[in-house]
Amino acid sequence: MAPRFLRELIPRREKRAPGTVVVALKNLTWVQWAQFWSGWVAWTCDSIDFFAVSLTVTPLGTQFNQKTTQITTAITLTLLFRPVGAIIFGILSDRFGRKWPLVFNLLLCCVFELGTGFVNTFPQFLAVRALFGIAMGGIWGLATASALENLPVELRGIASGVLQEGYAVGYLIAAVINLTLVAQYGWRVLFWTGAGISFFAAIIRAFIPESAFFLRAKEQERARGTNTSQKTKVFIKETKEMLKRHWLLQSKYQHSYAGFNFLSHGSQDLYPTYLETTKGFSNHAATVATIIGNCGAIAGGVIAGSASQYIGRRLTIVIFVLLIGVFIPLWVLPSSFSALSAGAFCIQVGVQGAWGVIPIQLAEMSPPAFRATFPGVAYQIGNMISSASAQIEAVGGNNLKTTIIKNGVPTQVPNYATVQAIFIGAVSAFVIIVTIIGPENHGSHFENHKTAFEEGGGRDDAVADDASHTSYRDVDEKSSAQAA
């Protein structure tokens, strides 16, 4: 008989009437829509500024008189400091709510994005990018928790795919800005524009009501007469209880998502540089190819997220990672723009298809009361472990050369094509293995759980007192009235 983890690769799903997804979409309130899209916008802003460095490696090198390997240090530093932000803002969100911690987080991103555009020396640039890493680290956990916990179970698969591809949309927006404004005004304008978009996202979130999950809990605690100090003491106690139960699960997911992050950053961070250096493309052509690739990423994320609702989270991930292996040759072997762009599109369908399942998979597997901290920390420590992706590829390219014809002269250049093919192939194999043997909690009703500042919140079975008879529509209507 096959091992249990293989037999359960396709999980049992709740029986629902035909057309349930359509009905659920029609029944969403404006608050639920607004909370989801505010989370999506926040994650998109995060992506815009992170990829601003990837897209401007060449002009940054010229500005600061540094090699590619030195410029990619900024990417590494940003990734290294992200777990700090995940811990700080995750704790604030699970203790105080989704709204104001995310608003403050976005404003902090705005400040550091703005600051990046004003630096004049390379040490200043690295320092600001490290600080931005702390701010950036909080966004994903807060955005996913706020967006997914307010939606019905049957919509969470497709919502996960759409939400995660805010990352690809952000890369797409950054690429378009790079193609237009940066070409005319220089690299600094990309960071300034990103700062403005982050500020806009913070203002939008400030006008949207708090998550229904927290409104219910705060109303109950108010009725019991619990004050802020008491709730904080309970939160600390329940956090300790959660860590006692789930430290091993957290460690497992940190290493699993290191693989996913190696997959993502290894196929994206140095991609424009790969096209310009190894394939001899212009910056304009490399940016257009990046845009095409991100269109594939968006398609892959939405399709995979939707599919995961029916065939399970793990099986969907495995299928899309296998697609990566199929298309690696198309990604690196051709020399024409059209073929390489097609390769970028197909590779990103696989990469971001796998990633499109991650927000809901982590939400379902996390301790229910800690859906900002636990997923955020697992994701960002995975990022920290994979932080040297661009530098590994840059060093690999410096040691593995190829010859291209440049201005009619044979020229030796870094062979990023071979380096990235080996790198992504090895990481894909690792991701498939850890996904197949991993657990799954498909269709979890985490919205019915107690919050982390309620007694018993640290236990997985701590269902809220009124979860069985309080609908999200009821709470959303209350929150709408309060907002008005």
DAWO-V34503 format. One line per field, one symbol per residue. ss: DSSP state (a for helix, b for strand, c for the rest). phi: phi as a letter, one per 20 degrees, with the letter a starting at -180 (. if undefined). psi: psi as a letter, one per 40 degrees, with the letter a starting at -180 (. if undefined). A space follows every 10 residues. Layout:
# DAWO-V34503
ss = ???
phi = ???
psi = ???
This chain:
# DAWO-V34503
ss = cccaaaaccc ccccccccca aaaaaaacca aaaaaaaaaa aaaaaaaaaa aaaaacaaaa aaaacccaaa aaaaaaaaaa aaaaaaaaaa aaaaaaccaa aaaaaaaaaa aaaaaacccc caaaaaaaaa aaaaaaaaaa aaaaaaaacc ccaaaaaaaa aaaacaaaaa aaaaaaaaaa aaaaaccaaa aaaaaaaaaa aaaaaacccc caaaaaaaaa aaaacccaaa aaaaaaaaaa aaaaaaaaaa aaaaaaaaaa aaaaaaaacc aaaaaaaccc ccaaaaaaaa aaaaaaaaaa aaaaaaaaaa acaaaaaaaa aaaaaaaaaa aaccccaaaa aaaaaaaaaa aaaaaacaaa aaaaaccaaa ccaaaaaaaa aaaaacccaa aaaaaaaaac bbbbbbccbb bbbbcaaaaa aaaaaaaaaa aaaaaacccc cccccaaabc cccccccccc ccbccccccc caaaaaaaaa aaac
phi = .fggfefdfd ffdffcfgmf ffffffefef ffffffffff fffffgfgff egfgfcgfff ffgdlcfgff ffgffffgff efgfffffff ffffedpeff gfffgfffgg fffffgfdfc cfgfffffff ffgffffeff fffffffefe dfgfdfffff fffffgffff fffffffffd fffedoffff fffgffffff fffgffeeff fggeffffff fffenfefff ffffgfffff ffffecffff fffgffefff fgffffecgd fffgffeeem ffgfffffff ffffffffff ffffgffffd dnffffggff fffggfdggf fcefceffff ffffgfffgf feffffefgf ffffefggec eefffffgff fgfffefegf fgfffgffdc dcdceclmcf cecgefffgf fffffffgff ffffffeeeb cgmfeffeef efddgnffef deefgdffcd efffffffff ffff
psi = iiiddddedh ihiihiiied ddddddehid dddddddddd dddddddddd edddefdddd dddefiiddd dedddddddd eddddddddd dddddeidcd dddddddddd ddddddeeie iddddddddd dddddddddd ddddddddee iideeddddd ddddeddddd dddddddddc ddddeidddd dddddddddd ddddddehii hddddddddd dddefhiddd dddddddddd dddddedddd ddddddeddd ddddddedde ddddddddef iidddddddd dddddddddd dddddddddd eidddddddd ddddddeddd dddieidddd dddddddddd dedddddddd ddddeihdef eddddddddd dddddededd ddddddddeh iihihhfehh hhihgddddd dddddddddd ddddddeiii fhfhgeeeii ieeihedeid egiidfdeeh iddddddddd ddd.
